[in-house]
């Protein structure tokens, strides 16, 4: 079952009454800064993520909670005040996040503070051998993508432009499978007796190990069996999925997510 929540994007204006709200985010340098949208939302029915979560909590918890969810749904500063109380490094959160450039989070190594030696663990790689007609597929994100948010159709890292439904393969595997660059194929597997299919992908030669392929997610999320998870973390095995490849069948393309 899929649930689609009609939420505002971070690039949208977020107004509660006449008051413009803003969220804060941490960049890859450990800096927390303000993020405020400038675009008019495509619909008046869209809600911000904060309100969606608070309203779900109101319905689910009902009289089993003393939290004033309505207060937090309509006041982002109140949420930041709570974060300040519980997470080190967020002192005067609402004041500092409004300053140009934001503020740095605590960073022990930068300040010369270390808590001892880090434990390293060596783990054996799983010995999963593909069948004669199988490949190990890893799903990755493109250059124009952040997690599952797709900002563009280009991937300059890998020389892909205006396309995402691609299947990177070793050139020798392409020839052995009777394919050629640019061919349209369907990707599928049969985990647990159920066939999963991701249709209409373009074959792209790439310098990767033999019997391996690489695709983008979420386009190939459908190929990851829900019961195929890592032993300890219980996360989906999105970097090691056994698949098969066949010429594309002329059938409608199902939604990828």
Secondary structure, DSSP 8 states (H G I E B T S, - for coil): ------B--TTB--EETTEE--EEEE-TTSEEEEE---B--S-TT-B-HHHHHHHHHHHHHGGG----HHHHHT-HHHHHHHHHHHSTT-TTHHHHTTSTT-EE---TTTTT---S---------------TT-EEEEEE--TTEETTEE--S-BTTTTB-S---EEEE-HHHHHHTT--TT-EEEEEE-GGG--EEEEEEEEEE-S--TTEEEEETTTTGGGS-TT-B-TTT--B-TTSEEEEEEE--SS------
